[in-house]
């Protein structure tokens, strides 16, 4: 039987999964998945610096630090790739490994041992403990600290995606064509990177910087295998990420496993089965 703590943990996981899966669709379509991976690591120095300037409880400092370093990451990658003609994968690898290493050093020197921010929290997170930060107002439970940060962010992502659907669509499918017609896609590019940065940093405590990449990549990639219609892809990505969270969470509880890695493992199994079914259907059609 589910208890209140499980409901709070699952709600937190779903908020993260939905935000990541919506944004991840555009990363997959733009072949920018590794940029999302880079951002999930390279925002770390911004988080630590924000923590040192303000405090962990000040979400505005954290958001600003994440956004600045998220956008800075894309600027550095673009500079290395377009200006210095370094290979794109090398540009991405160079940027995020250097910034992430810098962030780990900053944590070790200035913040290690603090109960709110440490290397284990940033790298792995602990979804099963998010229920501990309950917010109770007037004797009523309103959720957890993570949920109060993630819910408004999800609403921002949803509004941005659906209100700016045409802009993101052009950026995803026709960026080069738009540029030849003098239509700037830079705004949508950096808007996407900023949103990815914010979602990543607010996911640190619950799933960690590494595991959030699974939500950014796997459900959208699975949806991409099933449809090429953008609207359907967005909806499918939400459905698949929801399935991954629920099955992964209950599997982790049943077998007493780490929750976040189990969810991502289930997500990987789902896309593997999708690939197997597609290959099987393709061979069957060929035989028929």
C-alpha positions as CSV (number, residue, x, y, z in Angstrom):
1,X,0.0,0.0,0.0
2,X,1.2,3.5,-0.8
3,X,1.7,5.9,2.1
4,X,1.8,9.7,2.0
5,X,5.6,9.7,1.7
6,X,5.5,7.5,-1.4
7,X,2.9,9.7,-3.0
8,X,5.1,12.8,-2.3
9,X,8.2,11.0,-3.8
10,X,6.3,9.9,-6.9
11,X,4.8,13.3,-7.4
12,X,8.3,14.8,-7.3
13,X,9.6,12.3,-9.8
14,X,6.7,12.9,-12.1
15,X,7.2,16.7,-12.1
16,X,10.9,16.2,-13.0
17,X,10.1,13.6,-15.6
18,X,7.4,15.7,-17.3
19,X,9.6,18.8,-17.5
20,X,12.6,16.9,-18.8
21,X,10.6,14.8,-21.3
22,X,9.0,17.9,-22.9
23,X,12.3,19.7,-23.3
24,X,14.1,16.5,-24.3
25,X,11.9,16.1,-27.4
26,X,13.5,19.3,-28.9
27,X,17.0,18.2,-27.8
28,X,16.5,14.9,-29.7
29,X,15.1,16.5,-32.8
30,X,18.0,19.1,-32.9
31,X,20.5,16.3,-32.3
32,X,21.6,18.2,-29.2
33,X,21.2,15.4,-26.6
34,X,24.8,15.7,-25.6
35,X,24.4,19.4,-25.1
36,X,21.7,18.6,-22.6
37,X,24.1,16.2,-20.9
38,X,26.7,18.9,-20.9
39,X,24.4,21.4,-19.3
40,X,23.3,18.9,-16.6
41,X,26.9,18.8,-15.5
42,X,28.3,22.2,-16.3
43,X,25.6,24.2,-14.2
44,X,27.3,22.8,-11.1
45,X,29.8,25.7,-10.7
46,X,26.9,28.2,-10.9
47,X,25.0,26.3,-8.2
48,X,27.9,26.3,-5.9
49,X,28.7,29.9,-6.5
50,X,25.1,30.8,-5.9
51,X,25.2,28.8,-2.7
52,X,28.3,30.7,-1.5
53,X,26.8,34.1,-2.4
54,X,23.4,33.5,-0.9
55,X,22.1,30.3,0.6
56,X,20.7,27.0,-0.5
57,X,17.3,28.0,0.7
58,X,17.3,31.0,-1.7
59,X,16.0,29.5,-4.9
60,X,16.4,32.8,-6.8
61,X,20.2,32.6,-6.4
62,X,20.2,28.9,-7.4
63,X,18.1,29.6,-10.5
64,X,20.3,32.5,-11.6
65,X,23.5,30.6,-11.1
66,X,22.1,27.6,-13.1
67,X,20.7,29.8,-15.9
68,X,24.0,31.7,-16.3
69,X,26.2,28.7,-16.5
70,X,23.7,26.8,-18.7
71,X,23.7,29.5,-21.3
72,X,27.5,30.0,-20.9
73,X,27.9,26.3,-21.7
74,X,26.1,26.7,-25.0
75,X,28.0,29.8,-25.8
76,X,31.4,28.1,-25.2
77,X,30.4,25.1,-27.2
78,X,29.2,27.3,-30.1
79,X,32.4,29.3,-30.0
80,X,34.7,26.2,-30.0
81,X,32.6,24.5,-32.8
82,X,31.8,27.4,-35.1
83,X,34.6,29.9,-34.5
84,X,37.6,27.6,-33.7
85,X,36.3,24.8,-35.9
86,X,36.8,22.2,-33.2
87,X,34.7,19.0,-33.7
88,X,31.3,19.3,-32.1
89,X,31.6,16.3,-29.9
90,X,35.1,17.5,-28.7
91,X,33.7,20.9,-28.0
92,X,30.9,19.4,-25.9
93,X,33.2,17.1,-24.0
94,X,35.8,19.7,-23.4
95,X,33.3,22.2,-22.0
96,X,31.2,20.1,-19.7
97,X,34.1,18.1,-18.2
98,X,36.0,21.2,-17.4
99,X,33.1,23.0,-15.9
100,X,31.8,20.0,-14.0
101,X,35.3,19.3,-12.6
102,X,35.5,23.0,-11.5
103,X,32.1,22.6,-9.7
104,X,33.3,19.5,-7.9
105,X,36.4,21.3,-6.7
106,X,34.4,24.2,-5.5
107,X,32.1,21.9,-3.5
108,X,35.1,20.1,-2.0
109,X,36.8,23.3,-1.0
110,X,33.9,25.5,0.1
111,X,30.8,23.4,0.6
112,X,31.7,19.8,1.4
113,X,30.3,18.5,4.6
114,X,27.3,20.9,4.4
115,X,24.0,19.0,4.8
116,X,22.4,20.8,1.9
117,X,24.9,20.5,-0.9
118,X,27.6,17.8,-1.4
119,X,29.0,15.7,-4.2
120,X,26.7,12.7,-3.6
121,X,23.6,14.9,-3.6
122,X,24.7,16.5,-6.9
123,X,25.8,13.4,-8.6
124,X,23.2,10.9,-7.6
125,X,20.4,12.5,-5.5
126,X,18.0,10.6,-3.3
127,X,14.4,10.6,-4.5
128,X,13.4,8.5,-1.5
129,X,14.1,11.3,0.9
130,X,12.4,14.2,-0.8
131,X,9.3,13.7,1.5
132,X,11.4,14.9,4.5
133,X,11.1,18.6,3.5
134,X,7.3,18.8,3.9
135,X,5.7,22.2,3.7
136,X,2.8,22.6,6.2
137,X,0.8,25.9,6.3
138,X,-2.1,26.4,8.6
139,X,-1.9,22.7,9.7
140,X,-2.3,21.5,6.1
141,X,0.3,19.7,4.0
142,X,0.9,21.6,0.7
143,X,3.7,19.3,-0.6
144,X,7.4,19.3,-0.3
145,X,10.1,21.9,-0.9
146,X,11.1,20.1,-4.1
147,X,7.5,20.1,-5.3
148,X,7.0,23.8,-4.6
149,X,10.0,24.5,-6.8
150,X,9.4,22.0,-9.5
151,X,5.6,22.6,-10.0
152,X,6.0,26.3,-11.1
153,X,8.9,25.3,-13.3
154,X,6.8,22.6,-15.0
155,X,4.1,25.2,-15.6
156,X,6.7,27.6,-17.2
157,X,8.0,24.8,-19.4
158,X,4.4,23.8,-20.5
159,X,3.4,27.4,-21.2
160,X,6.7,28.1,-23.1
161,X,6.5,25.0,-25.2
162,X,2.8,25.3,-26.2
163,X,2.7,29.1,-26.5
164,X,6.0,29.1,-28.5
165,X,5.2,25.9,-30.3
166,X,5.7,27.3,-33.8
167,X,9.0,28.9,-32.8
168,X,10.3,25.7,-31.2
169,X,9.0,23.7,-34.2
170,X,11.0,25.9,-36.6
171,X,14.1,25.6,-34.4
172,X,13.7,21.8,-34.3
173,X,12.9,21.0,-37.9
174,X,13.9,24.0,-40.1
175,X,16.6,26.0,-38.3
176,X,18.9,26.1,-41.3
177,X,16.1,27.0,-43.7
178,X,14.9,29.7,-41.4
179,X,18.4,31.2,-41.2
180,X,18.6,31.4,-45.0
181,X,15.3,33.4,-44.9
182,X,16.7,35.7,-42.3
183,X,14.6,34.3,-39.5
184,X,16.5,34.2,-36.2
185,X,16.3,31.0,-34.2
186,X,18.8,32.2,-31.6
187,X,16.1,33.1,-29.1
188,X,14.5,29.7,-29.2
189,X,17.9,28.0,-28.9
190,X,18.9,29.9,-25.8
191,X,15.4,29.7,-24.3
192,X,15.6,25.9,-24.6
193,X,19.1,25.8,-23.0
194,X,18.0,28.1,-20.2
195,X,15.0,25.9,-19.4
196,X,17.1,22.8,-19.5
197,X,19.5,24.5,-17.1
198,X,16.8,25.4,-14.6
199,X,15.1,21.9,-14.7
200,X,18.5,20.3,-14.2
201,X,19.5,22.3,-11.2
202,X,16.2,21.9,-9.4
203,X,16.5,18.1,-9.9
204,X,19.8,17.8,-8.1
205,X,18.4,16.7,-4.7
206,X,15.8,14.3,-6.1
207,X,17.5,12.5,-9.0
208,X,20.9,14.1,-9.3
209,X,22.7,15.8,-12.2
210,X,23.6,12.5,-13.9
211,X,20.3,10.7,-13.7
212,X,18.3,13.7,-14.9
213,X,19.9,13.1,-18.3
214,X,18.0,9.9,-18.5
215,X,14.7,11.8,-18.3
216,X,16.0,14.3,-20.9
217,X,17.0,11.6,-23.4
218,X,15.3,8.2,-23.1
219,X,11.5,9.0,-23.1
220,X,11.8,11.5,-25.9
221,X,14.0,9.2,-27.9
222,X,11.5,6.4,-27.4
223,X,8.7,8.7,-28.6
224,X,10.8,9.7,-31.6
225,X,11.0,6.0,-32.6
226,X,7.2,5.7,-32.5
227,X,6.1,8.9,-34.3
228,X,7.5,11.8,-36.3
229,X,4.6,14.2,-35.5
230,X,5.8,16.8,-33.0
231,X,2.6,17.1,-31.1
232,X,2.3,13.3,-30.8
233,X,5.9,13.1,-29.8
234,X,5.4,15.5,-26.9
235,X,2.4,13.6,-25.7
236,X,4.0,10.2,-26.1
237,X,7.1,11.4,-24.2
238,X,4.9,12.4,-21.3
239,X,3.1,9.1,-21.3
240,X,6.3,7.1,-21.5
241,X,8.1,9.1,-18.7
242,X,5.0,8.6,-16.5
243,X,5.1,4.8,-17.1
244,X,8.9,4.8,-16.4
245,X,8.5,6.6,-13.1
246,X,5.6,4.5,-11.8
247,X,7.0,1.1,-12.8
248,X,10.5,2.1,-11.7
249,X,9.4,3.4,-8.3
250,X,7.3,0.3,-7.5
251,X,10.0,-2.0,-8.7
252,X,12.6,-0.3,-6.5
253,X,10.2,-0.6,-3.5
254,X,9.5,-4.3,-4.1
255,X,13.2,-5.3,-4.5
256,X,14.6,-2.7,-2.1
257,X,16.7,-1.0,-4.8
258,X,17.9,2.6,-5.3
259,X,14.9,4.4,-6.7
260,X,16.4,6.9,-9.2
261,X,18.7,4.3,-11.0
262,X,15.8,1.8,-11.1
263,X,13.5,4.3,-12.8
264,X,16.2,5.1,-15.5
265,X,16.8,1.4,-15.9
266,X,13.2,0.8,-16.6
267,X,13.3,3.7,-19.0
268,X,16.2,2.0,-20.8
269,X,14.3,-1.3,-21.0
270,X,11.3,0.4,-22.5
271,X,13.3,1.9,-25.4
272,X,15.1,-1.4,-25.9
273,X,11.8,-3.3,-26.2
274,X,10.5,-0.6,-28.5
275,X,13.5,-1.1,-30.8
276,X,13.0,-4.9,-30.7
277,X,9.3,-4.6,-31.6
278,X,10.1,-2.3,-34.5
279,X,12.8,-4.6,-35.9
280,X,10.5,-7.6,-35.5
281,X,7.6,-5.7,-37.3
282,X,10.0,-4.6,-40.1
283,X,11.2,-8.1,-40.7
284,X,7.6,-9.5,-40.6
285,X,6.5,-6.9,-43.2
286,X,9.5,-7.8,-45.4
287,X,8.6,-11.5,-45.3
288,X,5.0,-10.8,-46.0
